[in-house]
Amino acid sequence: MPRHNGEDPRFTAIFARALDWTVGHEGRIPWFAPHDMRFFRERTTNGVVIMGRRTWESLPKKPLPGRHNLVLSSTRPDTGVHWLKTKAELLDVARHSLFDGKEWFVIGGVETFRSLWDLIDRAIVTKINQHCDGDTKFPEELLDAFDIRVPGGVVMTSETTDTVWVYERELE
Ligand SMILES: NC(=O)c1ccc[n+]([C@@H]2O[C@H](COP(=O)([O-])OP(=O)(O)OC[C@H]3O[C@@H](n4cnc5c(N)ncnc54)[C@H](OP(=O)(O)O)[C@@H]3O)[C@@H](O)[C@H]2O)c1
């Protein structure tokens, strides 16, 4: 949801987390949740997805089809995707965007969420109902300035107890 009135663009974060807020382990997502993969695909298709270099490298199939993929990396390791070297470069692309009218998502990982968090106004978070204890955890305190829109979350499917939570940044 970039704005074009001189203000910084605003983005939606979307990710899945385990009960202990693990999001990754050894460079991958440590659970198999096809219902969440489907939800993620449906929610982000036709949008712009921004990710960090390590998340890009972890994708089994790249780029994510049906979405414009933007990858942040200070080293820009290869071609074949739209690389951005800095947050300033990302802001420039979003402000003078060729992707007007599209929804803009930040899809991780944690280092990327941290570096772009001040630009994120909404977070769509799948709570995977498992303990994982992985090496990459989402810093829960980032959501302190956010309100939960639907208390209790929304159950994803009748086959799982996983839920989707939507957080909106509190108005100042
Ligand atoms: N559960 C989920 O929904 C979910 C979603 C996404 C990822 N993950 C998991 O999270 C893990 C990866 O996360 P991560 O935190 O280790 O890495 P990451 O955020 O995917 O990537 C970090 C890299 O992105 C680049 N980067 C980030 N911010 C930048 C900025 N402002 N300017 C320039 N470059 C920037 C840097 O690349 P350079 O080093 O090249 O400069 C940095 O080393 C994996 O295990 C993955 O499977 C889980």
The ligand as an ORCA input file, in Angstrom:
! r2SCAN-3c Opt
* xyz 0 1
  N       7.923    -18.584      8.729
  C       7.897    -17.655      7.774
  O       6.830    -17.146      7.389
  C       9.185    -17.213      7.137
  C       9.178    -16.194      6.168
  C      10.400    -15.814      5.595
  C      11.586    -16.418      6.001
  N      11.548    -17.391      6.950
  C      12.792    -18.021      7.430
  O      13.634    -17.004      7.970
  C      15.007    -17.372      7.762
  C      15.718    -16.255      7.013
  O      15.605    -15.036      7.747
  P      16.866    -14.139      8.127
  O      16.443    -13.125      9.133
  O      18.007    -15.056      8.487
  O      17.289    -13.475      6.733
  P      16.503    -12.565      5.644
  O      15.865    -11.413      6.311
  O      15.706    -13.426      4.745
  O      17.750    -12.075      4.759
  C      18.750    -11.284      5.369
  C      19.577    -10.638      4.283
  O      18.758     -9.745      3.526
  C      19.509     -8.602      3.164
  N      18.902     -7.416      3.785
  C      17.942     -7.357      4.745
  N      17.633     -6.068      5.023
  C      18.409     -5.304      4.201
  C      18.567     -3.903      3.989
  N      17.836     -3.007      4.695
  N      19.481     -3.485      3.070
  C      20.209     -4.369      2.338
  N      20.117     -5.720      2.484
  C      19.231     -6.171      3.409
  C      20.925     -8.846      3.625
  O      21.558     -9.545      2.547
  P      23.167     -9.464      2.258
  O      23.799    -10.270      3.341
  O      23.325    -10.083      0.893
  O      23.540     -8.018      2.314
  C      20.719     -9.784      4.810
  O      21.857    -10.585      5.121
  C      14.983    -18.694      6.995
  O      15.054    -19.769      7.922
  C      13.617    -18.674      6.326
  O      13.143    -19.971      6.024
  C      10.372    -17.797      7.521
*
